[in-house]
């Protein structure tokens, strides 16, 4: 079974899951609230950038085929 990474990385559900897992791991490890908020923010920012880049690549690819 081949994983479609472009589709997976552009999914908001995927990034929400990554944030949830990261938050849970930090809480279990005893990280402070401040650290947890910072890491969650970083993961969310990276996810937004990835989604934007993939959306722009798709749009650019669609425009070239016309």
C-alpha positions in Angstrom: 0.0 0.0 0.0 1.5 3.3 -1.2 1.0 6.4 1.0 0.0 9.6 -0.9 2.3 12.0 1.1 1.2 15.1 -0.8 -2.4 14.4 0.1 -1.6 13.4 3.7 0.6 16.5 4.4 -2.0 18.8 3.0 -4.7 17.5 5.3 -5.7 19.7 8.2 -6.8 16.6 10.1 -3.3 15.2 9.8 -1.8 18.4 11.3 -4.4 18.5 14.1 -3.4 14.9 14.9 0.3 15.8 15.0 -0.5 18.7 17.4 -2.6 16.4 19.6 0.1 13.8 19.8 2.8 16.4 20.4 0.8 18.0 23.2 0.1 14.6 24.8 3.7 13.6 24.7 4.8 16.9 26.2 2.2 16.6 29.0 3.2 13.0 29.7 6.9 14.1 29.9 6.1 16.8 32.4 6.8 19.8 30.1 5.6 23.2 31.3 2.5 24.8 29.9 4.7 27.5 28.2 6.8 24.8 26.4 3.7 23.0 25.3 2.1 26.2 23.8 5.4 27.0 22.0 5.8 23.5 20.5 2.1 23.5 19.5 2.5 26.8 17.8 5.6 25.6 15.9 3.9 22.5 14.7 0.8 24.5 13.6 3.0 27.0 11.7 4.9 24.2 9.9 1.6 22.5 9.0 0.2 25.8 7.6 3.4 26.4 5.5 3.3 22.8 4.1 -0.4 23.1 3.2 0.2 26.5 1.5 3.2 25.2 -0.5 1.3 22.1 -1.7 -1.7 24.2 -2.6 0.4 26.7 -4.6 2.3 23.8 -6.4 -1.1 22.3 -7.3 -2.4 25.6 -8.6 0.8 26.3 -10.6 0.7 22.8 -12.1 -2.9 23.2 -13.1 -2.3 26.6 -14.8 0.6 25.2 -16.9 -1.5 22.4 -18.4 -4.0 24.9 -20.0 
